[in-house]
């Protein structure tokens, strides 16, 4: 049985959402964390969201996760990735004017890093999916 690309993408994105949930749990339940952990807990929501959102969204777009994966599929994924990254960066800019939320330049870097990881994850899944698909079609022949 072969696992389809949409399921692979959404499952990987859900891992990012689990990291986001774990971070929120840790923020609420760890009092006085050491400086490095406090820093990680501060930027992890941005990294996890930037990683998870495009992968989960891409699993809903047939032009991204259809078979076979084409140049258009990759362009569509890049559009989704750009949309989510710009949305998260826009939210950071909104925080500069907010009294309720705290702006942090490291959050912008974490968003960029999470987006890069999401791009790499998409490429890895596409390669693995195409290899497993070729092997499955060879076995049928």
C-alpha positions in Angstrom: 0.0 0.0 0.0 1.4 3.4 -1.0 0.7 6.5 1.1 -0.4 9.4 -1.0 1.5 12.7 -1.1 -1.4 14.7 0.5 -1.4 12.4 3.5 2.4 12.6 3.8 2.3 16.4 3.7 -0.6 16.8 6.2 1.0 14.3 8.6 4.3 16.1 8.6 2.4 19.4 9.1 0.5 17.9 12.0 3.9 17.1 13.6 4.6 20.8 13.4 1.2 21.6 15.0 2.0 19.0 17.8 5.3 20.9 18.4 3.3 24.1 18.6 0.9 22.6 21.2 3.8 21.2 23.2 5.5 24.6 23.2 2.3 26.2 24.6 2.0 23.5 27.2 5.6 24.0 28.3 5.2 27.8 28.5 2.3 27.3 30.9 3.9 24.6 33.0 7.6 25.4 33.3 8.3 28.2 35.7 11.5 30.1 35.5 13.1 28.2 32.6 16.8 28.6 31.9 17.7 31.3 29.4 18.2 29.0 26.4 15.0 27.2 27.0 13.2 30.5 27.5 14.5 31.7 24.2 13.5 28.4 22.5 10.0 28.6 24.0 9.8 32.2 22.7 10.6 31.5 19.1 9.2 28.0 18.7 5.6 29.0 18.0 6.7 31.0 15.0 9.0 28.2 13.8 6.4 25.5 14.2 3.6 27.6 12.6 5.8 28.5 9.6 6.6 24.8 9.2 3.1 23.3 9.7 0.8 25.7 7.9 2.1 25.4 4.3 2.3 21.6 4.6 -1.2 21.2 5.9 -2.6 23.7 3.4 -0.8 22.1 0.5 -2.4 18.8 1.2 -5.8 20.3 0.3 -4.7 21.7 -3.1 -4.8 19.1 -5.9 -2.4 21.2 -8.0 0.2 20.8 -5.2 -0.2 17.3 -4.2 -1.5 15.6 -7.4 0.1 12.8 -9.2 2.5 13.3 -10.9 4.2 16.1 -9.1 4.9 18.7 -11.8 6.6 22.1 -12.1 3.2 23.6 -11.5 2.8 21.6 -8.3 6.0 23.1 -7.0 5.0 26.6 -8.0 1.7 26.2 -6.2 3.5 25.0 -3.1 5.8 28.0 -3.3 2.8 30.3 -3.5 1.3 28.6 -0.4 4.6 28.9 1.4 4.9 32.5 0.5 1.3 33.3 1.6 1.8 31.7 5.0 5.3 33.2 5.6 4.0 36.7 4.6 1.0 36.3 6.9 3.2 35.3 9.8 5.5 38.2 9.1 2.6 40.6 8.8 1.4 39.4 12.2 4.8 40.2 13.7 4.6 43.7 12.2 1.1 44.1 13.8 2.7 43.3 17.1 5.0 46.4 16.9 1.8 48.5 17.4 0.2 46.3 19.9 0.3 46.8 23.7 -1.0 43.2 24.3 1.6 41.3 22.2 5.4 41.5 22.2 7.4 42.1 19.0 10.6 40.2 18.7 13.0 40.2 15.8 14.0 36.6 16.6 10.4 35.6 15.8 11.0 36.9 12.2 14.1 34.7 12.0 12.2 31.7 13.4 9.5 32.2 10.8 12.1 32.3 8.0 13.8 29.1 9.4 10.4 27.3 9.7 9.6 28.2 6.1 12.9 26.9 4.9 12.3 23.7 6.8 8.8 23.4 5.3 10.3 23.9 1.8 12.8 21.1 2.5 10.2 18.8 3.9 8.0 19.3 0.8 10.9 18.5 -1.5 11.9 15.5 0.5 8.3 14.1 0.5 8.0 14.7 -3.2 11.3 12.8 -3.9 10.3 9.9 -1.6 6.8 9.8 -3.1 8.1 9.7 -6.7 10.6 7.0 -5.8 8.0 4.8 -4.1 5.6 5.4 -6.9 8.2 4.3 -9.5 9.0 1.2 -7.5 5.2 0.4 -7.2 4.8 0.7 -11.0 7.8 -1.5 -11.7 6.4 -4.2 -9.4 3.1 -4.1 -11.4 4.9 -4.6 -14.7 
